[in-house]
Each structure stands twice: as C-alpha cells, then as structure tokens.
Amino acid sequence: MPRIPLTWLADHVELEDGAGAEQVAASLVSVGLEEEAILPAQVTGPLVVGRVLDLVKEPQKNGKTINWCRVDVGPEHNEEHDSPKDPQPGEERPSRGIICGAHNFVPGDLVIVSLPGTVLPGPFPIAARKTYGHVSDGMICSTAELGLGEGVGPETEGIMVVGKGTLEGVTAEPGDDAIALLGLGDEIVEINVTPDRGYAFSMRGVAREYSHATGRTFTDPAGEIEPAVGTRGGIPVQLRDEAPIHDRPGCSRFVAVEVRGVDPTARSPRWMQQRLAQAGMRPISLVVDVTNYVMLDLGQPLHAYDAHQLVAPVVVRRARAGESIETLDGTTRTLDPEDLVIADSGGEQGDRAIGVAGVMGGASTEVTDETVNIILEAATFDQVTVARSARRHRLPSEASKRFERGVDPLLPPIAAMRAARLIVEHGGGESDPRVTDEALDGYPAAREAITLPVGDAERVVGIAYTPEQVRGSLETIGCTVEESGSGTLRVTPPSWRPDLRIREDLVEEIARLVGYEQIPSQLPAAPGGRGLTARQRGRRAARTALAEAGVVEVAGYPFVAEAVFDDLGYPANDVRREAVRLANPLAEDEPLLRTEMLQTLLPTARRNLARGEESVAVSQLGTVFRARPGAGPAPIPSAASRPSDDELAAIDAALPEQPARLAVVVGGPSAPPSWQGTAEPWGWADALDLARRAAAAVGAGLEATSVEHAPFHPGRGAALHVTGADGEQVLVGHAGELHPRVVKALGLPARTSALELDLDAVIDAAPRVIRAEPVPTFPVAKEDLAFVVDEFVPASAVEAAIVVGIGDVLESVRLFDVFRGEQTGEGKKSLAYAVRLRSADGTLSAEEIRGARDRAIAAVDTAVGGVLRA
C-alpha cells in the first residue's frame, strides 16, 4: 500500500502547524483513507558528518584488512585524549577512533558517522565496542546501513562520502546533523486504499484528500506542468485492438516522447533517490527513477524504451495464441489472446511483443547503462484487461495496481512531459518537440452528468444535509455542479474519479466529506413477531448437545475428489456419485461438491490424527449438494441490468438441492489415559447414542433398524427413522461403525464410527407444541424382562411390542443388556429391558403389574417370536 512521506506530501498541500504522522493519519482516516502503519524516523540519535583525519590500514590474520581511523566529528562530539606512551596516529587531535572495513575513502573525506547512542534501521543500535585490538567509538556508515538502498555507481559501493556519488554537490562541516542532511528524520504514513479509489495511489491524490479533511490549501502538481502537445512526425503508433473485452478497447490513448543524448552515467539526484526509498522503491538509474517518481507523484504509470532497440511503428494489439515475451524480471511468459501487448516491427517476424500493456515491459527494449536515446510511454489502458493480465501471469506491478483501479485519462501528456523534463534536467540531452499523442476518436470523452436530487443524501444516509453541504462537498472533490430545477443537480465527476458513476456514489462522497462521525449510531428497532426460525433453533440445539457430549465442531470446504467415492465404498450405480462439478474449482484435484457430509468430515478426522491427535470426536453441520434431475446449466444474465424474474427462476431451477446435514466421526480412545487405565474406544453404540442426543435436543425421537449401507459395517450399521406427520416412517440418516476397508483406506483408528443425519427432516418431524405432562404422584413399579429372540430380530421391534402390549401404564422401556452364548442357543440372542410402570389414577396393584407383564410377554411372542428367558 502507498507510503506517504510527510515532506513529499507537504510539496502539494499545506500541512497543519506541527502536524506529525499521527495527526496526518487521523486526518486521512476521517475521509476514508485507512491508516495501515506509521513509520517513524529511520534513524535516531547522534548521526553527524565527520572528517577523516588519519587512516591506518591494518592487515588481519583472517586475510582481511581493516582501517583504523581518527575522525573529527565536531567540537560537540569529539573526545579529548591524553597522549598515551605510544600514541596512535591522530590521537593528539580532538577526534574519535573508529574501525572501518570499507576502502572507498581517504583522509580528508567527509563521511557520515553514527556515534554511540544512534539507532540505525533494523533496528541496529550503535555502541562503543572493542574490536581488532581497538575501541571503535562509533561507525562510519554506508547507504545500505542508513536504509537508503544499495547505492548506484562506484562512489557509493561502500562508505557514503559527502560530495561524491549521491551526495555530489553537497557541502557540510564536521559535526553537522546528518539526519537533517539526508532526510532521515522524515515520518511516513502508510495507508490502505480501497479498490475504487485508485487516485489515492499518488501523492497528488492523497494531498487532495488531506485538503478535503483539513481545509488546507492544495496545489495540483499536474496544473503546474504544461502538457505535451501532439504533433506530426513523432513516434508512429497504431491502436489496433481487434478483440476488446466487453466492447471496451484495451488502449484508448498512447502518448510517446523521445529524449535524445542522455548521459548514461548520470545519476538521479539525491532528493529523488531519498523519496523513492521512503516510498518503498529501490533507486535504480536516472531514467527508471524518474518514471517511478512521476508515477508516485501524479499517479500515471510510465515506461521507458531504449530508442535504439525499438523499431517503429509501435502497435498496441492483442496477443496471438502461443506468442511469448521475456519480461523485465527475466521470465519468458506465454501470452494469452486476451493479453494486450505493446509491439514494434523488430524481431524475425517483424512484429514482436515488447511489453505486456499496463503490467510490465519486455527485456528486448529495456533501458540499460548504455542507453542514450529514450522513448517515454504514457498511456491509458483498460482496467479489466490489465487486471486479468496481471493475475493471469501472477505479475502484480506498481503500474498494474494503478491501471486496474483507474487512472486519470488527462494525465498521459502531462506525465510524459514532466518525466522528459526531469531526465533532461538531470541527465542532459534534449526532448524531441515532435510528440505522439494517438487516441481513439472522441477520446478522452467528457464525463456524463449524474442527476442527483438534493434530498437523496438525506434519504440514503438518514441525516439531514443542507443544500450548501451537498453542493459544497461535490464541488470540493472536483465535480462540476449545475442546477437543473426542482431541487435537482446535474453533477459531472472529475476525470480523476472514474469510480463516481451513479447517484449513490455521490451520496457516499457527501457523507464522507461532511463527516462519518455526524452519522449517529442508532440500532434499528426489531420488528415484532420475528426471531429464530424453528430450524435455526433446532440446529443450534443439536450442535450444543453434541458439544456437551464432548464432540468438537469443525468447519471445512465442501469440495471433494472423485476418488472419495471409491474410498467410501459406494456402489457403482450409487446416486451419491452424481455430484455437481464446478466450472472453476479452487483446486483441480477437488472439482466436485460433496453429496454427503462424511465425504469431507472423514478426511478432516484423518488430518487431525495426522497432526498428532490420539483420538478424534468431530462434528460438522453443513450443506450437501444434490443435482436436480434434468437441470440444465444456469443462464448468465447481463450485468447491465437486474435479471428478469424468468432468469432468476431459471437460475434457481439450475441450482442443486442443498439440504442441511449433521455428521459426526468418533474414533480412538473416548477419553485420555489415566491412572485408572485406558478408556474404552469410541464405538458404534456411541455413534447411535450421539444421533439420539442430537434428535432429542430438537424434540424428536429416532428409531434404528439394521441395514447395509456404505460406508458402514454391514453388521454394525443402522438406518435412522423418524415418524412423519402422517404416521409413516421417514429415513433421516445412518449411524454405526465404518467398514474396515473404509477405515484402512482413510488411515483411521480401528472401529471408527460415524453418523449422518438430515437434520432439517428431524427438526420438521419434532412436534411444534410440547404437551405438558403432570408430575406423577404415585410410585413407579420396576420390572426387568429378558427375551430370547432370533439373531436377526432388531431390538427396536422387541421394544415396540412391549410398548403395545403394556399400554397406558407403561412409563418407559430401555434396553440395558444384550447377551449371546450357549444358554441362548445358536443363532439366538438375549435382549434385556428395564420396564417402568406407573398409573396416573393410583398405585398399581400386584395383579395390575402381573397383567402388564403378561401382556408384554404375549405381545413379544406374537410380534417376533420372542420367549421370556428363564
């Protein structure tokens, strides 16, 4: 995000008296430019100019030669020394002794010295320390150590010398404050820019916003530059976009200026390098630095070509299939036909791409240390085209950040002339008066006026704005405002605000400039008769019940691979294999939407175990996606207007069904090991119990019957039913132990169990009104009944027979034991039930209890052939 040095900002807008970074950031926040960070001064403490008095080269055992220097750092900072018995060179003069490993300076040079107490970027505090047999009382600094970049040219490869390299022409005396000299005391505000406000990616735009916030005088830097005027005889340019995206041409304006005879050894001035470094960009060379500086200052990206390498004419066109280009980062990229490229007449075919428009230039025409003739490009490119190319090639650049947000279409001739003049001023040469300004017919077109009723601001925001506030706010941001009668304004946005397109955009600007703090914080009154729906309450209750049982809720993506169907053992013709395929999946290996929750929850359980968990108990409530039979593709409506009712209905019909499902996976020990031993592992009974807990939480009961259903074990899996409104049994899910093959394929603990419920169906089956039962006042009668039945008889069938047989005096029946052994016989099992009897009319007599017992035995015999176990 943009970094705003306060000294640079002050060039374009008058700062408030004594304003520091925090005050400037607060002002920018008030108009919607969010503060990202405040960067304090790069260097603090005593950083001064020093003169090297003496220098002794001392070879070391490690082969390195160091310099033992005496440096005069001014009367205020020099130390007085009593001459020792064996004085070192220079010690008889007021100075400091400093060790230095660089060799690009000599006695008499002025250097930058950080004294003890200085904190350099890093942070790197400086202190006196003994090294190489001497006490180094400070440090002689390089550009890198001062946070000013690596430097350019041989004079700056090492120590920074005043009067040479980037400090050429600078004069100073020992003891002078080097922080002020180098501008290292500047504070910087880093801001966050939303995608609709691309103009704030420039000092020009931020200064204008600061003026809006504070009322301080703003001076538009673009207004101080005479734009380049197109003439005949400039660089020939052809705009040939034969395949525009959304009928919008890729390039609507192309300005080119040639600068000849530039000194290739010329360097950027120190102030420019300093500002680029403060803005987060590395100084490179005069030409590159100038284009970057103008871009940061005005907001118009520029590109420079080596005129000797470019072969006219220049053609702006779409790339051809299979065409490639080597970009400035040294990477060869295969272009897409949607990419807009800058091409010239060079290369073997006489038509080569020399840049990806608005993103990055090509290496074939790159400006080098030998370039003397330069062609500057300042163009206007389509936002969508640039954004797609930058993302397609994973090539975000400072230029693309600005183009994809929108650049002022009036800037190209201004920015081109500003850059040309800076290059001539600091690098010599001359600017060709013949300027190319190629634009499409009618471009740049005047902005269309937006009709704005004065009362719309109050209607949308909710507070009253005076007509003066409405008109004044819009004029402040550069709009042209005209009265059109009946309290309506015709507002023409300025060229640098492409985001202002509809009246709501204008209302937002009014609210922003008058002040968001003027909008009261007031919660709307909740309408009566509303709240959580029955399904919302039920979902919350089920999730809470599982959490109370020790199950952890997780969240996961609904995307699956086709291989998961085989891992879960689905039959070849299983409808669960008919998954919806995404046209643009996040991951190529997971292009399908899940048709069951376990398809994603089981891999989540495996991932937790792979991270070191010894057991797993996880749940997830989410949606599954079932394709509608015969549903075709959804229509794609136009973005120009609201879809019609028929289009919305067709889109809805094409969407898959998305019922809510609740799934749980449990495996491994059910509790951590303790001194009492290892806990019992989770099993199929736990999965069934958790399903009943979730159903009970929403007020429904489940009935379980044995079933073979993938991915469950054929002998330890159950189908779960609820009783519907019509009395019919409705299948709502399955629970049980997973099949051993599934456990092995997914790497889960042995006997891992799971459940999956159609939770909405369970909630719908629960009674809407719970009948209040009177508190029983008579004692309960307890009976335990054990029946021997065939192995295939489900326990629920025996329980149902007991309920029917006993009738109204039955309070509850619960299975508490299952036994198989020699006593029951082969193919038989014993099911023991705890039966509780109670009457609302009085205490049950022995005869009534005996009669209920006999009826239960007879009913079980009749229903399933069960025999009371002796």
N, C-alpha and C positions, 0 to 999 in steps of 0.2 A: 504494500500500500504506500501511497505517496508520503515522502518525508519533507517537511516544510521547515527549512532553516529560517529563523526569525529575521536575520539580517537580509536575506533574499526577499522575504515577504514584505519587508519594510521598503523595498525599492518601488513597490506598486501601490501600497496603501499606508496611510499614516497610522502607526500603532499608538495605542493609548499610552499615556505617560507611565513609565515604569513597568510596562506590561512584560511579564515573563512568559515562559512556556505554558505554565498552568493557566494563566489568565487568557492567553490566546486560545488554548484548547477549549476552555469553558465558553468563550465567545463562539467558536466554531460549532461546538455541540449545540448551542442554542438555536442554530439554523440548520441542524440536521447532519453535520459532518462529525461523525463519531470519533472520539479520541481512541487511537489504538495503543499509543505509547508516548511517553515523554522522554526524550533522550537528553540527559544533562550535558554540560560541557565535557568535551572529550578528555581534557587534561585539567587537573587542578594542582595547585601548589607552585613552588618556585621554579618556573621554566624560564630561562634567561638566555640572552645572547652572550657568548664568551669568545675571547680571542686566544688562539693557541700561541703560547709564548715559546715553549720548547717542546721537543718531541724526541724521545729516545727509543729506538727500535731494539727490542729485547727478544732474541730467539728463545724458544722454549723446548723442553725435552720432547714434547709431543709433535715437534716439527712446525708448530705454529709460531708466528712472530707477532708480538703484541707491541703496542705503543704506550710508553709511559709519558704522559703529557702533563705539562703545567698550563693551566687555563685561567686567564684573567676573566672573572665573571662579574666585575664591577665592585666598587668600594663597599657596597652594602653587603655583598655576599662573599668577598674574598676573606680568607683566613690569614692572620698574621702568624708567621712561623719563626721560631728561634732557630738560627742556623745550626744544624747538628754537627757532630765531629766530622762526619764525611757527608757534606751536603750533596743533595741531588740537584740536577740542572733545574734552574729556575726557582728553587726554594727560597732564594734570597729576596724574591719579589712577592708582593701580595698576590696570591693565586690559590688555586686548588689543584691537587694531584688527582688525575683520572686515568684509568686504564681504558684503552680502546683497541679493538681488533681490526677496525677498518683502516684503509691506507689511501683514501682518495682526498686527503687534506694535508696541508703542510703548515709549518709555523707561520704565523701572521694571518691565517684564515680566521674568519668569523664563523662560529658554529653554534648550534643550538644545544644547550646544556640543561639537563634535568638534575636539580640539586636534591639532596636528601629531603624527603617530605613530599616530593612530587608523586602524583599517581597518574601513570600513562594508561592508554586504552588497554583493556584486558579483563579486569584492572591489574596493573603492574606497578606496585609501589616501589619507589627508589629509596635506598638507604645506603649509608657508607658501609663498605664491607672490604675485608682483606682478600685479595686475590693476586696470584702471580707474584707474591712477595711484597706487595704494596697495598696501602689502604686507598681504594678508589672512592673518592669523595664526591660521587655523582656519576652521571653518564652522558656521553656525547651522543646525540640522537640521530637516527636515520628517519626518512619519510615513513617507512613502514612502522617503526616504533611509535611514531606520533599519530598513527592512524590516518595518514594522508595518502595511502596507496603505496605501490612499489616504486613509484617514480618513473620518469621517462628520460632516457639518454644516459651517457656515461657519467655525467657530472652528478647524477642522483643515485648511482649504484653504490650505495654506502651512506656515508655521513652527509647530512644536509649542510651545505656550505652557503652562507649568505653572500649574495652577489653572483652566484652561479646556478645553473640549472633552473629549477622552478622559482628560485629566489633571485634570478638575474635582474639587476637594476635596483634591488632593494638595498638600502643603506641602514646601518644600525651601529650602536656602540655597545661595548661590554656592559652588562648589567641591564640592558633594555628588556622589557617584558616581552618574551617570545610568544606568550599565549595571545596577546593582542596582535602581535606582528603576523602570526599565522592564522588568526581567526579561529583558534581552538577553544575559545570561550563561548562560542555560539550555542544556544539551546535549539533543539529541534523538536517539532511536534509531528508525530506520525498519525495519520488519520485513516479511517476506514471509509471507502467510497462505495456507495451502493451502485448497482449496475446501470441505473437510469441517469446518473449524474457524472458522465464522463468528463465534463468540463472541469471538474474538481481534480483531475489528474494533471493540472498545470498550476504554476504559481499565479498565473493570470486569473484562473477561475477561483482559487482559494482566496486570493486577495479581494476579489469582488464579493465573495461570501462574508469575509471578515468585515468589509464595509457595510454590508447589509445588517450584520449583527451589532455593530458599534456606532454606525453613522459616520465613521471616519472617511476622509476623502480618498477615493480610489482613482488611480491614474492608469488607464488601459494602455499597456505596453504596445498593443497592436495598433493603437491610434497614433503612436509616435513614429511609425515606420511607413515610409512611402512604398506601397506595394509595387512589385514588378509588373510592368505592363507588357502584355504580349505583343510581339512584332513579327514581321516576316523574316525568315532566314534563320530562325533558331533551330534547335534540335528537332528534326521531323518526328512526330508522334502520331500514331494511329490507334484509336479506341475501337477495337473490334471484338465485342462480346456477343458471340452468336448463340450462347445458351445461358441467358440470365436466369438467376434463381428468383422465383416468384415475380417474374417480369420486372425485376429491378436490375439495372445494369451494374456490373461489377465495379466499373470505374466511370465516374461522371466528370472528373476534371483532373488534368495532369499538367503541372507546371514544371518546366525544366530551365535551369540557369547554368551556364558554363562559366567556370572561373579558370583562367589560364595563368601559367607562370608562377604557381605557388611554390614557395621554398619547402622542399620535402623535409628539411631538417628543422623547420620552425616548430616551436612547441606552444601548447596552449598557455595562456597567461596564468599566473599563479591563482588569481582570484577565481578563474573559471574551474581550474582543477579542484580548488578547495570546495566550491559549491557543488560540483559533481560528486565529490566524495561524501559531502554532507547529505546529499540526496540519495546516497546508496549506490552510486555508479562509479566504476573504476576509470580514471583518466587513461586514454589510450594514445591518441595522436591528435594533432590540431583539428583535422577535418572531422574525425569521428566525434571528438569532444564538442565541437561547435554544433553538429547536428543533434547530439544528445542535449546540449544546453538549451538550444532553441525549442526542442520538443518539451523539455521540462518547464520552460518558461511560458511558452504560448499554448502548448497542447497539441501542436501539429507535428506528427512524426515526419522525418525526412530521411532520405537515403542518398548516399554519395557514390558515384561510379567513377572509375578510372576512365577518362575520356579516350585514352589510347587503346583500351581494351574493348570499348563499346563500339559496335558497328551499326550506324544508323541505317534505316529508321528504327525507332523504338515502337513495338507493337504491344498493346495490352489486350490479352486474349485469354480464353480458357485453355487449360492444358489438354494435351492429346493423350489418349489412352496409352499407357506404357512409357510416357515421357518421364525423364528423370532430370534431377538437378542436384549439384553439390552446393549446399548452403554454407553460410559463413562459419557455421560451427564445425565444418569439416565432414559432415554426414551427407551421403548420397541418398536422396529420397525419390521414391517413385511417386509421381504425381497422379492425382485423380482428375477426371474430366470436369469436376466441379471446381477445382482449384483455379483461381485467377492468377496468371503469371505475367511478369514483365519479360518481354522477349526482344532480341535485337536481330540483326542479319548476319551474325557471326556463326561459327561452328561449321561442321562439314556439310550440313544440310542448308546452311544459310538462314536458319530460323531456330535459334537456341533460346531456351529459357534462362534468364539471368537473375530471376528473383521471384519469390512467392509473394504476390502483391499484399502489402499491408502486414506481412509476417516477418520475413527475413530475406535479405539479398543473397545473391549467389557468389561463389568464390571466383568465378571466371572474370568478373569485373570489379573485384574488391580493390579498395584504395590501399596502397602499400606505402612503404618508406621511400619509394622511388617515384611516386605519383606527382606530377607537376600540373596536369590539367584535370579538372574535376567537373563532373556534371551533377548538379544537385536536383533531386526529385522531391516535389511536394505535391501530393495527390489526394483525392477524395475517393475512398473505396467503400463498397457496400458493407454494412455491418455484418449481415448474415454470412456473406462469402468469407470474410476474414475470420469470423468466429469459427466457422466449420473447418477451414483450412488449419487454423492453429490447433484445434482439438484433434483433427484427423491425423496430423503429423506429430502430435504431442510436442508442440513447439510454441509455447507461450513466450511472447516477447513484449518489450515495452511498447512497441508500435501496435501490436495486435490488441493489447489491453485498451488502448485509446480508440482504435478504429472500431472495435466491436461495440463500444459504448456510444459512439457517435462523435465526430469531430466537426468543428465549425467549418462549413463549406467555403467561407470567405477567407479563411486563413492561408491557403496554399501560396498565393503570390506574396503575401506579407512575410510568411516564414521563410520562403526561398530567398527573398531579398535580404532579410535580417541575417541569415546564415552566410550568404555571399559576402556581405559587408564585413562580418566578423572575420572570415577567412582572409579577405584582402587586408584587413587592418593588422592582423597578427601574423600572416604568412606571406604577405606580398602578392604580386600578380595583379590581374585586373579582371573585372567582371564583364562578360560579353553583354553589350547593350541589347543584343537580339535575344529576346526571351520567348520561350514557347509556353503558351497557355491554351492547351487544347481542351475543349469542353463540349459536352453534348448540347444539342440545340435546346435553348431555353434554360440552360443551367449557368449559375445557380438560380433556381426559381424562387420567387418570393413566397414566403410562408403564407399559408391560408389562414384567414382570420377565424377565430373561435368566438361564437356567440355566447355571452355569459350574462344571464340575468343577475342583477346586483344582489338579489335576495338568495341566490343559490348557495353562497358561502354560509349563510346562517342555516339554511335548510340542511346542508350536508354535515356541518361541524356541530351545530346545535347551540352556538352562541351568536349574539348579535354583533355584526360588523357594520360600521358606518360606511356610507359610500366613499368617503375620503380614504378610509383604511383599505377598502377593496381596490380602488383605483391607484392609490399611492403604492401599495405593495406590488402591483403588477408593473407599474412604471419603474419601480426601483430595480426589478430584475431585468429590465431592458425591453419590456413589451411596449408596443405602440397601442394605446387605448383610445378608442373613439366612441362617442355617444351615438346610439342608434335609435333612441326614443323608447318610451315606455319602460324606463328603468333597466335597459339592456345595454351592454357594452359589446363592442367588436374589438377583440384583443388579438393582436398579431405578435406571436412569440419572436424573440430574437434568434438570430442564426445559430448562436452557440447553445441553444436549448432544444435539441431535437426531441427531448422527452415530453415536451408540452404539446399534446395533440388533442385532448378533449377538455371539456369544461371542468371535470373533476381534478385534472392536473393543475388547473389554475386555482381552484379552491384550496388544494393542498399547499400551494405556494403562499396564499394569503394566510392560512393558518400557521405556516412555518415562520413567516416574517413578522406577523403580529405577535407571535409567541405561543408555543405549545403550552407554556405554563398558564396561559389565560384560559385554557380549556379546563373546566372543573372536573375533578374525579368524582363521578356520581354513578353508582351502580343502578342499572335498570330495575324497576320493580318486577318481581317474579309474578307471572300471571297465575291466577288461581286454578286449582284442579289439575296441575301438572306436576310431574316429578319423575321418578324412575318408573319405567315400564315393568310389567311382570317378568319379562325375560331378563331385563337388566338386573332386577333384584335377585332373580334365580341364579344368574351367572355369578354374581358376587357371593351369594350364599354358598354355592358349590365350591368355589375357589377357596373361600375361607375354611370350609370344612376339611378340605384336603390339606391346607396349610396347618391346621390344628392337629392333623394326624401325622405330621412330620414330613410331608411331601413339599418339595421346593418347586415353585413355579418358575418356568424359564420362558424365554422368547426366542424364536428362530424364524428364519426366512422360509417361505412356502415353496422353495424351488427344489426339484429333485432330478436325478438322472434316471434314465430308463432302466439301468441295472438294478435299481432298488426293488423293482417288481420281482425280479428273479431271486434277490436276496431274501425277500419275504415269502417266497414260495407260492405266489399267485398262480393259479392255473392259466393255461394259455388263452382261454376264452373268458377270463375274468373281466367284468366290466370296469374294475378298478384300474385296469391297464389303459383305459381310454382317457388319457389325460390331455389337458389343454396345453398346447405348445406355444411358447412365447415367440413373437417375431424378433424381439431384440432382448435376449436374456442377459442378465448381469454376468453369468458365467456360461461359456459354451458347453461345459460338461454337465450343466444342470438346466436344460431348456424347458422342463415341464413343470406344471403346477401340481401340487400333491392332491391326491384323491382320498387319502386317509391321513389323519394326524400322525399315526405311528411311523409313516414313511419319513418324516423329519425328526420326530422325537426320539426314535431309536438311535439314529446317528448322533444326536445330541448327548444321549446317555453314554454312548461309546466314547465320545470326545471327553466327557467328564472323567470317565475311568482312565483314559489315556493320560490325563493330566495328574494322575496320582491318587484319585479318589478310590477308596476300597469298596464302597458300595454306592448305589445310586437309587434315589427316590425322587423323580422329577415329574412334573405335570405341565401341560400347556393347553390353554383354551384358545382356539383359533378357528379359522375357516378352512374348509376344504372346497375343492373346485370340481364340479361335475359338469361335463359338457352336455348341452341340451341336444337331444337327437334331432338331426336335420337342420341345426342352426348354421347359417352361413356366416361369412365374415361381416363384421360391423362396418357400416358405411363411414366414410371420412367426410364430415361436413366442412364447409368452407369456414375459414377463420374470419371472414369479412363481416359476418352477421351471426346472430343467435340461431342455432339449429332449429328446424321446424319441429312440430310435435311428432310428425311421422318419422323424421330422422331420429329423434330421441327414442321413440318406441322401437325402431329397428335396432338401434344401438343396445337398448336394454334387452331385446329378444336375443341378441347375439352373445350376450354375456353368459358365462357359465353359472349354474346354480351354486350358491355359496353358503351352505348350512354351517352353523357353529358346532364344533366338535370338541369334546373334552377327552384328553388322553393322559394316561399315567403309565410310567415304566418304573418297576421296582426290581432290584436285583442285588445280590450280595448280602452281607450281614445286616439285620434290621436295626442294629444298634452297635456302637463302638464296643470293643472288648473291654472287660473289666476284671476285677479280682474274682467275680462270680463265674467267669468263663466267657466263652464266645457266644454271642446272641444267636438265636435261631435265624436262618436266612429268610429273606422275603420269599413268599411262595404264592401259588395260585389262589389259596384261600384269602391271602391279604389283598390281592387284586380284586377279588369278588367283594370283599368287605369294603374296600375303598369306593367301589362303584355304588354300593348300597348307601354308604355315608353321603356321597355326593347327591344321590337321589333323595335321601331323607332330608337333606338340607333344603331342598326346594319343595318338600312336601309330598313326594311321590314314593312309591314302593316298587321294587324290581323283583321279577320272578326269573329264576335262572333255570335253563334246561341244557343238557349236554348236547354238544354239536361239534362237527368237524368243520373248521373254518380257518384258513390261513390268515395270519402266521402262527396260529395257536396249536398246541399239542392236541392230537385227536382225542386223547382220553382225559385231558385236563383243561378243556376249553368249554365255555358256557356262552349260550346266547341269552341276552338280557331283554326282557319284555316288560312293558307297562300295559295297564288296562286302559283302553281308549274310552272316549265318551259314549260309544255305542256298545261297550262291554267286550269288544274284540281285543285280542292280544296284539300289541304293536311292537315289532322288533326295533329296539333303540340302541343296540350295541353288543359288544362281546367283551369277555374278560377271561383270563386264565393264564396258564403257563405257556411260554413261547415254545415252538417246535425246536428240538435240539439242533436241526440243520440251520434254522434262523439264528439261534444263539451262536453257533460256530461261525457262520458267515459274517456276523457283525462283531465278533470278539467280545461277547457279553458274558457275565458270570453264569455258571450253570443254574438252570431252573429260573432264569429271569422271567418275570411275569409282567403282564400289561393289561390295560383295559382301554376301550374307546367307546364313548357314549355320544349319541346325537342329543346333546344337552337341551336344545330347543324343544325337541319332541318330548323329553322327560318333563320339562317345565310345563308344556302345554297339557300334559296328562295329569298334573297335580291339580287338586281341587282349588277353585278360586276362593272359596269360603271354607274355613276350617270350623267344623261343628264343635262347640264347647261341650265337653263331656263332664258330667257331675263327678265330684270327688267321691270315690267309693267309701262307704261307711261300714260295710260288712267284711268279715275276714275272708282271705283267699284260701282256697284248697289246692294243694300241690299234688300232682300225680306225675310219675315218670313212666313212660311207655316205650318199650323197645320192640321193634318189629323186624322179623327176618323176611327179606324180600329178594327177588332176583337181582343180580348184579346190574342189569341194565335199567332198573327202575330208578328214576330220579327222586331225590329227597323231596323236591317240591311237590311231587304227585302224592306222596305219603302225607305230607303236611296238609295239602288241600283236602284230602279225605278226612283227616282228623278234624279240620275246621268244619266241614259239612256235617260230620257225624255228631259232634258235640252240640253244635248250635249256639243259642244265645248265651249260655252260661260260660262259654269259653272267653277268657280274658287274653291269653297269649299262648303261643306254642313256639318252641325253639329247639332246633336240632343241636344236641350237645355232644354226640359221640357217633362214630362210625367204626364198626368192627368187622374184620374178616378173619376167619380161622377154621379150625377143624370143627368147632362147635356149631358153626353156621352151615357147614357143608360146602361142597364145591359149587361155584357159580352163584353163591349167595352172599349177602352182607346183612349186618345188623345195623339198624338206624334207631338211635335212642333220642326221645324227645322229652323236654321238660314242659309239662302242660299245667297251666294255671287257670283255675275255675273260680268264678265269683258271680254272685247274683245281686242285682240291684234291689230285690224285694226282701231279702233276709238271708240269714246264714244257711248255707247249703247243708242238708241232712246227709247222713251216711247213705241212705237209699238214693238220693239225687246224685251224689258223687259216683256211686256204683253204676247208676243208669247211664251217666255221661261217659264213664269209662267203657261200658259195654257197647254203647253206640259208636264210639271211636274205633273199637276193635272190629266191629262188624263192618264199618264203612271202609276201613283199610283192606279188609279181606275182600270185600266186593269190588273195590276200585282197582287194586293192584295185586291181589292175591297174597297180601302180607299176613304173616302169622305172628301172634304175640310170642315173644321169646320168653321161655320159662326162666 
